[in-house]
Amino acid sequence: MCAPAASAQAAAPFAVELRFLGKTLNAAQQATVREAAARVSALIASPFAPVTLNLPANSCDSNLPKIKERVQQFFVFVRVSDLGEDKYAEAAPCDLHDGSYLPIYGVVDLNSNGLSDLPKVDLLDTMIHEMLHALGVGTLWEADYRVSLSGDSDDQNLIRKVNGRYFYTGAKALAAYQNLGGKVSTGIPLDADAGHWAGGAVCSEILSGDAGDYTGRVNPVSPLTLGALEDLGYRVNRAAGNRYTLPLKGCPTDKEGAREDAEASASGSASGPVYFASCAAARAAGAAPIRRGQPGYRPEMDGDGDGVACE
């Protein structure tokens, strides 16, 4: 059973709360997961509407605890599971708000196969990707999945199938795609699973279907993904996105060249913002300390307010 969601105006700013289950991640891995949560939280400008849940164990998936509480923030269960040999992780949203059809919580499963050998930057990229799925990007694009706690649905489809291929049709992401130079006659091309941007169309974007081919850095959160969040009903912080250029001439065949392009997009440049999810990320990029007025400075990272962040 569930009480109606409270007014969003009374809610705290949006944040992704983490709840680790099962096999324990080591301290460094947990820190990376927290960094990913902070990165994704910064993308959302709309508050979370608190809601009271009283759900039995395994309501969303097997091996989940019962939930009986007043939920004040979106949260994600993070588990380590055997997912076979072909994926880093998988994620899904759980239980949607009445009215907004936005997720109340979600689940991210990290693959125990190879997790110990996964470099920090690839774990960070993976977790950002999966947390976006938990928020509904790529997972709540079809009416069949848009069912709230009370059993209602808004019957909204954000994708369509044309000649055996899937295309995204949400207005905000479609406008972003057009602004980047993409042709929108049919929609934004999607991967065969209909839950990712087609890898051949976006190459190394954070929600690319070929994201696993672009390792060794954090792939950019482009206006396409920010638009998809808006299409779902979130307000977004566009300044927290990354500089991104749509590869209109196809993906680079040289992965090293693709790496350099993606790194430039993800870090920003003179033509785009620089964003660090945390001081740890700024230090890892060799950018700390950051003085007020320099790219990447945010008051949230300047704890003593002296104009120098990440001292």
KOLKE-939244 format. One line per field, with one value per residue (C-alpha): residue in three letters; z, x, y negated. Coordinates in steps of 0.5 Angstrom, whole numbers, always signed. Example, Ala and Ser with C-alpha at 12.3 -4.5 7.8 and 13.67 -1.06 7.14 Angstrom:
REM residues 2
res <- [ala	ser] $
Z <- [+16	+14] $
X <- [+25	+27] $
Y <- [+9	+2] $
//
This chain:
REM residues 311
res <- [met	cys	ala	pro	ala	ala	ser	ala	gln	ala	ala	ala	pro	phe	ala	val	glu	leu	arg	phe	leu	gly	lys	thr	leu	asn	ala	ala	gln	gln	ala	thr	val	arg	glu	ala	ala	ala	arg	val	ser	ala	leu	ile	ala	ser	pro	phe	ala	pro	val	thr	leu	asn	leu	pro	ala	asn	ser	cys	asp	ser	asn	leu	pro	lys	ile	lys	glu	arg	val	gln	gln	phe	phe	val	phe	val	arg	val	ser	asp	leu	gly	glu	asp	lys	tyr	ala	glu	ala	ala	pro	cys	asp	leu	his	asp	gly	ser	tyr	leu	pro	ile	tyr	gly	val	val	asp	leu	asn	ser	asn	gly	leu	ser	asp	leu	pro	lys	val	asp	leu	leu	asp	thr	met	ile	his	glu	met	leu	his	ala	leu	gly	val	gly	thr	leu	trp	glu	ala	asp	tyr	arg	val	ser	leu	ser	gly	asp	ser	asp	asp	gln	asn	leu	ile	arg	lys	val	asn	gly	arg	tyr	phe	tyr	thr	gly	ala	lys	ala	leu	ala	ala	tyr	gln	asn	leu	gly	gly	lys	val	ser	thr	gly	ile	pro	leu	asp	ala	asp	ala	gly	his	trp	ala	gly	gly	ala	val	cys	ser	glu	ile	leu	ser	gly	asp	ala	gly	asp	tyr	thr	gly	arg	val	asn	pro	val	ser	pro	leu	thr	leu	gly	ala	leu	glu	asp	leu	gly	tyr	arg	val	asn	arg	ala	ala	gly	asn	arg	tyr	thr	leu	pro	leu	lys	gly	cys	pro	thr	asp	lys	glu	gly	ala	arg	glu	asp	ala	glu	ala	ser	ala	ser	gly	ser	ala	ser	gly	pro	val	tyr	phe	ala	ser	cys	ala	ala	ala	arg	ala	ala	gly	ala	ala	pro	ile	arg	arg	gly	gln	pro	gly	tyr	arg	pro	glu	met	asp	gly	asp	gly	asp	gly	val	ala	cys	glu] $
Z <- [+0	-1	+1	-4	-6	-2	-6	-9	-7	+0	-2	-1	-7	-11	-9	-11	-4	-4	-1	-2	-1	-1	-3	+0	-5	-3	+0	-7	-11	-6	-7	-14	-14	-9	-14	-20	-15	-14	-22	-23	-18	-21	-27	-24	-22	-20	-13	-11	-8	-1	-1	+4	+2	+5	+1	+2	+1	-7	-9	-15	-16	-12	-6	-4	+3	+5	+5	+10	+11	+9	+3	+2	-3	-10	-8	-11	-9	-11	-11	-14	-18	-23	-30	-34	-39	-43	-39	-34	-30	-31	-28	-27	-24	-19	-17	-20	-17	-18	-23	-25	-27	-24	-20	-13	-13	-17	-17	-20	-21	-22	-25	-20	-26	-27	-22	-19	-25	-27	-27	-23	-29	-32	-26	-26	-33	-32	-25	-29	-34	-30	-25	-31	-33	-26	-27	-33	-39	-43	-39	-38	-45	-47	-44	-42	-36	-34	-29	-22	-15	-16	-22	-27	-33	-38	-44	-46	-51	-53	-58	-65	-69	-76	-81	-76	-73	-66	-66	-60	-61	-55	-56	-52	-54	-61	-61	-58	-63	-69	-66	-66	-73	-73	-78	-74	-80	-76	-69	-66	-68	-62	-61	-62	-55	-56	-49	-51	-57	-63	-62	-70	-69	-62	-62	-54	-51	-44	-46	-53	-54	-56	-49	-47	-53	-51	-44	-41	-39	-37	-43	-44	-42	-48	-49	-52	-45	-42	-46	-45	-38	-39	-43	-37	-33	-30	-29	-31	-30	-37	-34	-31	-38	-42	-49	-54	-62	-66	-70	-77	-81	-77	-71	-71	-73	-69	-62	-60	-64	-61	-54	-55	-58	-52	-47	-50	-50	-42	-39	-43	-47	-49	-52	-47	-39	-34	-29	-23	-19	-13	-11	-12	-19	-20	-17	-21	-27	-25	-24	-16	-13	-17	-16	-16	-24	-26	-30	-26	-19	-15	-9	-6	-7	-3	+4	+8	+2	+1	-6	-7	-8	-7	-3] $
X <- [+0	+2	+0	+0	+6	+7	+8	+14	+15	+16	+22	+29	+34	+34	+40	+41	+41	+45	+44	+49	+46	+50	+57	+61	+64	+71	+72	+75	+69	+64	+67	+67	+59	+58	+62	+57	+51	+53	+55	+48	+44	+47	+44	+37	+34	+27	+26	+24	+17	+17	+12	+10	+12	+10	+12	+14	+21	+22	+17	+21	+26	+28	+33	+31	+28	+22	+21	+17	+18	+17	+22	+25	+30	+30	+35	+38	+40	+47	+48	+54	+51	+53	+51	+55	+60	+57	+56	+59	+52	+44	+39	+32	+27	+22	+15	+13	+10	+3	+2	+9	+10	+18	+21	+21	+27	+31	+36	+43	+47	+54	+57	+62	+65	+71	+69	+75	+79	+75	+79	+76	+74	+70	+67	+65	+62	+58	+55	+53	+50	+46	+44	+41	+37	+35	+32	+28	+32	+32	+27	+21	+20	+14	+7	+8	+13	+10	+5	+5	+4	-4	-4	-5	-1	-1	+0	+6	+10	+17	+19	+16	+18	+19	+21	+24	+28	+27	+27	+26	+21	+21	+20	+26	+31	+29	+30	+37	+38	+36	+40	+46	+45	+41	+36	+29	+24	+24	+27	+33	+36	+36	+40	+36	+34	+30	+34	+40	+42	+44	+52	+53	+49	+52	+59	+61	+55	+54	+47	+50	+49	+56	+59	+62	+67	+69	+73	+78	+74	+67	+63	+60	+52	+50	+44	+40	+40	+39	+33	+31	+30	+26	+21	+21	+18	+25	+27	+35	+41	+44	+50	+52	+52	+58	+60	+58	+59	+54	+59	+55	+60	+60	+64	+72	+75	+81	+79	+85	+82	+75	+78	+81	+75	+71	+75	+75	+67	+67	+72	+69	+73	+73	+66	+63	+63	+68	+64	+67	+62	+67	+74	+76	+74	+78	+84	+84	+84	+90	+85	+85	+86	+81	+80	+73	+73	+77	+73	+70	+70	+63	+61	+59	+67	+69	+68	+71	+68	+75	+75	+79	+76	+79	+85] $
Y <- [+0	-7	-14	-19	-23	-30	-36	-36	-44	-41	-36	-36	-37	-31	-26	-19	-15	-8	-2	+3	+11	+17	+18	+12	+8	+6	-2	-4	-1	-4	-11	-10	-8	-14	-19	-16	-18	-25	-26	-23	-27	-34	-32	-33	-40	-37	-35	-28	-28	-24	-18	-12	-5	+1	+7	+14	+17	+18	+13	+11	+17	+23	+22	+15	+13	+11	+3	+0	-7	-14	-15	-22	-21	-17	-11	-5	+2	+4	+11	+16	+21	+27	+24	+28	+26	+21	+15	+10	+9	+8	+4	+3	-2	+0	-3	-9	-15	-16	-22	-23	-16	-17	-12	-12	-7	-2	+3	+4	+11	+11	+17	+21	+23	+19	+13	+14	+12	+7	+0	-6	-10	-4	-3	-10	-10	-4	-6	-13	-9	-4	-10	-13	-7	-6	-13	-11	-13	-7	-3	-7	-9	-4	-5	+3	+1	-6	-3	-7	-4	-5	-1	-7	-8	-14	-10	-14	-11	-15	-10	-7	-1	-3	+3	+7	+2	-2	-10	-15	-20	-24	-32	-34	-29	-30	-37	-36	-31	-36	-42	-37	-36	-30	-28	-27	-25	-18	-19	-18	-11	-6	+0	+7	+7	+0	-2	-5	-10	-7	-6	-7	-14	-17	-13	-14	-18	-15	-11	-9	-2	-1	-4	+2	+1	-6	-4	-8	-14	-17	-18	-24	-26	-29	-34	-27	-24	-30	-31	-24	-26	-32	-27	-23	-29	-31	-38	-38	-42	-43	-46	-39	-36	-35	-38	-33	-33	-28	-24	-26	-22	-16	-13	-13	-7	-8	-7	-11	-17	-16	-16	-23	-25	-23	-25	-32	-32	-29	-34	-40	-45	-53	-51	-47	-47	-43	-39	-35	-30	-31	-33	-26	-27	-33	-31	-25	-29	-34	-40	-41	-46	-50	-57	-61	-63	-57	-52	-46	-51	-50	-53	-46	-43	-50	-48	-54	-59	-62	-61	-55	-48	-42	-44] $
//
